[in-house]
Amino acid sequence: MTLLQILIATLLGGIVSVLAAAALSMTLLSRVVHRLVSLSAGMLLATSMLHMLPEAIETGSNLQALCATLLAGLIGFFLLEKISVLRHSHHYEGDGHSHEHGHDRHEAGPQGMLILVGDGIHNFADGVMIAAAFLTDVRLGWLTTAAIAAHEIPQEIGDFIVLLNAGYSRTRALVYNAISGLAAVLGGLLGYLMLDDSKGAVPYVLMLAAASFIYVALADLVPDLHRQTMRRRSESGAQLLLMLLGVVIIAALTAPLHSH
């Protein structure tokens, strides 16, 4: 039953987020994308700080080792992004950013496959994180899935439109992104098979998942929000409210999670 839920959750977090991104991309709803960025930043931070970290600590594992794992994860994600394995894009021509003409063709021309490969690796890691969360608590599993999907939709919108502007057809861009999304299902399956037999590793995977959420929120999403307010200062209030809404949603959905 747990494996079935993991497969359903990773399918939702992967394929459904790709389809939702494609649907939004068809109408170029840049305002919706930016709103989702604010909301997902709050959800990612709340999920990691209020639930993943406490769940890992409550297992009774060595606290110093858990904190070292968190630190290693943050540094590791920084290094991965430096070598372009991770790529988080919320930008495209027509999104209100100051791009020169042909920006996305340049971005996705020689590096189009790297974008898709990077997304595939990221989606695979997301699947492993979802599996670890489900093996800890089913409610934490669905919470993690929701937080990942909230971040994946604006990211996939950026990648989808980058590929469109690079000359890919809508069908080709959708199929490639969907294949990349399936990596989450593979990650969930392998994560379940590996972690179910070694439950002692689950708290450390949760710490790595928390590191991923914190890094994406603070190193990727928050700077993007700051760039938005440099262009439109009136955005600050809406961003704060939506970020807080993301925190409230996560807190409300899982209020009983740590009552045990």
C-alpha positions in Angstrom: 0.0 0.0 0.0 2.9 2.4 0.8 4.6 1.6 -2.5 1.3 2.3 -4.4 0.9 5.7 -2.7 4.6 6.5 -3.5 4.0 5.7 -7.2 0.8 7.8 -7.3 2.5 10.7 -5.5 5.6 10.7 -7.7 3.3 10.5 -10.8 1.4 13.5 -9.5 4.5 15.4 -8.6 6.1 14.6 -12.0 3.7 14.2 -14.9 0.8 16.3 -13.5 3.0 19.2 -12.7 4.4 19.1 -16.3 0.9 19.0 -17.7 -0.2 21.9 -15.5 2.8 23.9 -16.5 2.1 23.2 -20.2 -1.5 24.4 -19.8 -0.4 27.6 -18.1 2.3 28.1 -20.6 -0.2 28.1 -23.5 -1.6 31.4 -22.3 1.7 32.8 -20.9 0.2 33.6 -17.5 3.4 35.2 -16.1 1.6 36.8 -13.2 0.3 33.3 -12.2 3.9 32.0 -12.4 5.2 34.7 -10.1 2.4 34.1 -7.6 3.3 30.4 -7.6 6.9 31.2 -6.9 6.0 33.2 -3.8 3.6 30.5 -2.6 6.0 27.6 -3.2 8.8 29.4 -1.4 6.6 29.5 1.8 5.5 25.9 1.3 9.1 24.6 0.8 10.4 26.4 3.8 7.5 25.3 6.0 7.7 21.7 4.9 11.4 21.5 5.6 11.5 23.5 8.9 8.2 22.4 10.5 8.1 18.8 9.4 11.1 17.2 7.7 13.7 18.4 10.2 11.5 17.5 13.3 10.6 14.1 11.8 14.3 13.3 11.3 15.3 14.5 14.8 12.4 12.6 16.4 13.8 9.2 15.1 16.5 9.5 17.8 19.3 9.4 15.3 22.6 11.1 16.2 21.8 14.9 16.1 25.3 15.9 15.2 25.3 13.5 12.2 21.9 14.8 11.1 23.1 18.4 11.2 26.3 17.4 9.3 24.1 15.8 6.7 22.0 19.0 6.4 25.2 21.1 6.0 26.6 18.7 3.4 23.4 18.8 1.5 23.3 22.6 1.3 26.9 22.7 0.1 26.3 19.8 -2.2 23.3 21.5 -3.9 25.4 24.7 -4.3 28.1 22.7 -6.1 25.6 20.9 -8.3 24.1 24.2 -9.3 27.5 25.5 -10.0 28.2 22.8 -12.5 24.7 23.2 -14.0 23.4 19.8 -13.0 20.6 21.6 -11.2 18.9 24.3 -13.1 15.9 26.2 -11.8 14.4 28.6 -14.4 11.4 30.8 -14.0 12.3 33.1 -16.9 11.2 33.4 -20.5 10.7 36.0 -23.1 7.6 38.1 -22.3 7.7 37.4 -18.6 8.5 41.0 -17.6 12.2 40.3 -17.2 14.8 42.3 -19.1 15.9 39.7 -21.6 17.5 40.6 -24.9 15.7 39.3 -28.0 16.5 35.6 -28.6 17.5 35.0 -24.9 15.7 31.7 -24.7 16.9 30.4 -28.1 20.5 31.0 -26.8 19.6 29.4 -23.5 18.0 26.3 -24.9 19.9 26.0 -28.2 23.2 24.3 -27.3 22.1 23.5 -23.7 18.5 22.3 -24.4 19.3 18.7 -23.6 21.3 19.7 -20.5 18.1 21.4 -19.2 16.1 18.2 -19.7 18.8 16.0 -18.2 19.2 18.3 -15.2 15.4 18.3 -14.7 15.5 14.5 -14.9 18.1 14.2 -12.2 16.2 16.7 -10.1 12.9 14.8 -10.6 14.7 11.5 -9.7 15.9 13.0 -6.5 12.5 14.3 -5.7 11.1 10.8 -6.1 13.6 9.4 -3.6 12.7 12.2 -1.2 9.0 11.5 -1.6 9.7 7.8 -0.9 11.6 8.6 2.3 8.8 10.9 3.5 6.2 8.2 2.9 8.3 5.6 4.8 8.4 8.0 7.7 4.7 9.0 7.7 2.0 8.9 5.0 0.9 12.4 5.8 4.4 13.7 5.5 4.6 11.9 2.2 1.6 13.8 0.7 2.8 17.0 2.3 6.2 16.6 0.6 4.5 15.8 -2.7 2.4 19.0 -2.5 5.5 21.1 -1.7 7.4 19.6 -4.6 4.6 20.1 -7.0 4.2 23.7 -6.0 7.8 24.3 -6.9 7.9 22.2 -10.0 5.0 23.9 -11.8 6.7 27.4 -12.1 10.0 25.6 -12.9 8.5 23.5 -15.6 6.7 26.6 -17.1 10.1 28.3 -17.5 11.6 25.2 -19.1 8.6 24.6 -21.3 8.6 28.1 -22.7 12.4 28.1 -23.1 12.1 25.1 -25.3 9.2 26.6 -27.3 11.2 29.8 -27.9 14.1 27.6 -29.0 12.1 26.2 -31.8 10.6 23.0 -30.2 7.0 22.2 -31.1 4.5 22.2 -28.3 4.1 18.5 -28.6 7.9 17.8 -28.6 8.5 20.1 -25.6 5.6 18.5 -23.7 6.8 14.9 -24.4 10.4 15.7 -23.4 9.3 17.4 -20.2 6.9 14.5 -19.5 9.7 11.9 -19.9 11.8 14.0 -17.6 8.9 14.0 -15.1 8.8 10.2 -15.2 12.2 10.2 -13.5 10.4 11.0 -10.3 8.4 7.7 -10.5 11.7 5.8 -11.0 13.2 7.7 -8.0 10.2 6.8 -5.9 10.4 3.1 -6.8 14.1 2.8 -6.2 13.9 4.9 -3.1 11.3 2.6 -1.6 13.3 -0.6 -2.5 16.5 0.8 -1.0 15.1 2.6 2.1 12.5 0.0 3.1 15.4 -2.4 3.9 17.5 0.2 5.6 15.2 2.4 7.7 18.1 3.8 9.5 19.0 5.8 6.4 15.6 7.4 6.1 16.3 10.3 8.6 19.4 11.2 6.7 17.5 11.2 3.4 14.9 13.5 5.0 17.8 15.9 6.0 19.0 15.9 2.4 15.4 16.6 1.3 15.1 19.4 3.8 18.5 20.8 2.5 17.1 20.7 -1.0 13.9 22.5 -0.1 15.8 25.2 1.9 18.4 25.7 -0.8 15.8 26.0 -3.6 13.7 28.4 -1.6 16.5 30.7 -0.4 19.1 30.5 -3.2 16.6 30.3 -6.1 13.1 31.5 -5.4 13.7 34.3 -2.9 16.4 36.0 -5.1 13.9 35.8 -8.0 11.3 37.5 -5.8 13.7 40.2 -4.9 14.4 40.8 -8.5 10.7 41.2 -9.1 10.4 43.9 -6.4 13.3 45.8 -7.8 11.2 46.3 -10.9 7.8 46.7 -9.2 8.1 47.6 -5.5 4.4 47.2 -5.1 4.9 43.4 -5.4 6.5 43.2 -1.9 3.3 43.0 0.0 1.7 40.4 -2.2 4.9 38.3 -2.1 5.0 38.3 1.7 1.3 37.5 2.0 1.6 34.6 -0.5 4.7 33.3 1.2 2.9 33.4 4.6 -0.1 31.7 3.0 2.2 28.9 1.8 3.4 28.5 5.4 -0.1 28.5 6.8 -1.4 25.9 4.3 1.4 23.5 5.3 0.9 24.1 9.0 -2.9 23.7 8.7 -2.7 20.5 6.6 -0.4 18.7 9.0 -1.2 20.1 12.4 -1.6 16.6 13.9 1.6 15.3 12.3 3.8 15.7 15.3 1.2 15.1 18.0 2.4 11.5 18.4 
